[in-house]
Amino acid sequence: MIFIVKRNIDIDFAQNYYAYTGYSGILGLYITSPAMNITIASTIQYYGVCLCENYIIATQDLPNSPVDVYYRSNGTFAFNITGFNIPNACGVINDQLYVIANNSYLQSIDLTNRTTGIKSWPVINGLNQGYTNMAVDASGRIYTALNVNGLPYSTIVSSFINNTPLATYATFPYSCGKASKYKYIFVASYPYLAPVTSFVKIYEY
């Protein structure tokens, strides 16, 4: 097991497969599973990471930086995708890659046909989706934070079909979630609220 201060992580519980990035200044993309325990791209500072059936996707949170894609089976480089605006958090629904472009908006592209171009989704009620985390569930809902003038005003649950707001939860910049067959657990946190308060809230349905 690799022990490191983690920034973002995605997990496949069924296969005991973990992919995660290091916190600020800690380079590389880390993979832990029964079959391997490796570090890849050890010269790159990644921020977002997400899994799909065949790939690991990692983002750098830099203007016009590529989104790098690695083979999940062995961690080798597969391809990258350019055209995202400051790509940060990511998630995959079926073969659609969704990326939160920090301080901007939600963008998406089909992983099976990368030549079709990147789609920009509209803002929600005049507010941009942003910040460093997002999660998706089996129903195609995207969980992320709204970015208002660079600050996290609320966490929103939206539908990837038409970007419709479904619910909001307080003021949390960080969100994650995982689904099982019978329930979905959504976790939101604000770990640096002044002066010393840190908390996590859990919503289950």
Secondary structure, 3 states (H helix, E strand, C coil): CCCCCEEEEEEECCCCEEEEEECCCCCCEEEECCCCEEEECCCCCCCCEEECCCEEEECCCCCCCCEEEEECCCCCEEEEECCCCCEEEEEEECCEEEEEECCCCEEEEECCCCCCCCEECCCECCEEEEEEEEEECCCCEEEEEEEECCEEEEEEEEECCCCCEEEEECCCCEEEEEECCCCEEEEEEEEEECCCEEEEEEEEC
